[in-house]
Structures are given as structure tokens and as C-alpha cells.
Amino acid sequence: MRKKLLEMKQELLRLAETGDEAAAVVELDQTKVGRLSRMDAMQAQAMAQASVQRREAMLRQIDAALKRIDDGEYGYCRDCGEPVDPRRLEVDPTALLCIDCASRSEA
């Protein structure tokens, strides 16, 4: 799982290098672009900023999972302490909860 987590982290960091330009401040000079173009640019900026926030959150989850591996706590449910199904970890290597505890927390 460590290898998979590190690959995920590298991919997110690579995306961050190419995607941060879209989150830059929108130029509001009316002499340069029309109103609709500015609105489109502002919407694209907001979507890019949300993407940056999601990517940063995922990087924090990956780092936390790597720390759990180092601490010998990886693969165990944070709430009940039971092992998390390996199939669940295969789908989401950052999962903190077993399926039962995750279902309870969503309810």
C-alpha cells in the first residue's frame, strides 16, 4: 500500500504543478475583456480553487495514511480497532474506518 500511496501523492503533486495557474486572480479590467468573459473566468477560477483545496485535502489524507503505516496502525479502523477489509483499502488506501463504522458515521 505504501507504494500505491506514494504513487497517488506523486500524481497529485504533478497535477498541482500544472493546475495552479487556473486558480490565479481573475483580471477585472473591463477594457480587456467583456462582462461575460470575466464571469466565465471567475467561475473557472472558483472551480480551480476548489480543485486545489480537494487536492490538498487528499495529500493530507495520504500523508496521514503513510504515517499510520510507519506507526503500525495502518489497516485498522480508527473507531473500533478492527481490521479494515483489504478490498476497501484497495479502493481507498486512505480509508480510516471499516465499512460498518463508516456506515454508522454517515447515518
C-alpha positions in Angstrom: 0.0 0.0 0.0 2.9 2.3 0.7 3.9 2.2 -3.0 0.3 2.9 -4.1 0.0 5.9 -1.7 3.3 7.3 -2.8 2.2 7.0 -6.5 -1.0 8.8 -5.7 0.9 11.5 -3.9 3.3 12.0 -6.9 0.4 12.2 -9.3 -1.4 14.9 -7.2 1.8 16.9 -6.9 2.3 16.7 -10.6 -1.2 17.9 -11.2 -0.6 20.7 -8.7 2.3 22.0 -10.8 0.1 22.2 -13.9 -3.2 23.3 -12.4 -2.4 26.1 -10.0 -2.3 28.7 -12.8 -6.0 28.4 -13.3 -6.6 29.4 -9.7 -4.9 32.7 -10.2 -6.7 36.0 -9.6 -9.0 37.0 -12.4 -8.2 40.3 -14.2 -11.3 42.5 -13.9 -10.2 45.3 -16.3 -13.3 46.0 -18.4 -11.2 47.4 -21.2 -9.5 44.0 -21.7 -12.5 41.5 -21.6 -16.2 41.7 -21.7 -18.6 41.1 -18.8 -19.5 37.5 -19.8 -15.8 36.6 -20.3 -15.0 37.9 -16.8 -17.9 35.9 -15.4 -16.6 32.8 -17.1 -13.1 33.5 -15.9 -14.3 34.0 -12.3 -16.3 30.7 -12.5 -13.3 28.8 -13.9 -11.2 30.4 -11.1 -13.6 29.2 -8.4 -13.6 25.7 -9.8 -9.8 25.6 -10.0 -9.6 26.9 -6.4 -12.0 24.1 -5.2 -9.9 21.6 -7.1 -6.7 22.9 -5.3 -8.5 22.5 -2.0 -9.6 18.9 -2.8 -6.1 18.0 -3.9 -4.6 19.5 -0.7 -7.1 17.5 1.4 -6.2 14.3 -0.4 -2.5 15.0 0.1 -3.1 15.4 3.9 -5.0 12.1 3.9 -2.2 10.3 2.0 0.4 11.7 4.4 -1.7 10.5 7.4 -2.0 7.0 5.8 1.7 6.9 5.3 2.2 7.9 9.0 -0.2 5.1 10.1 1.9 2.6 8.1 5.1 3.9 9.8 3.3 3.6 13.2 2.0 0.1 12.5 -1.6 1.4 12.8 -2.5 1.2 9.1 -5.4 -1.1 8.1 -7.2 -0.9 11.4 -10.4 1.0 12.0 -10.0 4.3 13.8 -13.2 3.8 15.7 -13.5 0.1 16.6 -9.9 -1.1 16.1 -10.9 -4.0 13.9 -9.1 -4.6 10.6 -10.4 -2.7 7.6 -11.2 -5.1 4.7 -8.3 -5.2 2.3 -10.7 -4.7 -0.6 -11.8 -1.4 0.9 -8.2 -0.3 1.3 -7.5 -1.3 -2.3 -10.3 1.1 -3.4 -9.3 3.8 -1.0 -5.9 3.4 0.6 -6.6 6.4 2.9 -9.7 4.8 4.5 -9.8 5.3 8.3 -12.9 3.3 9.1 -14.2 -0.2 8.5 -17.3 -0.4 6.4 -19.5 -0.8 9.5 -18.2 2.2 11.3 -18.2 4.3 8.1 -21.9 3.4 7.6 -22.7 4.4 11.1 -20.9 7.7 10.8 -22.8 8.5 7.6 -26.2 7.8 9.3 
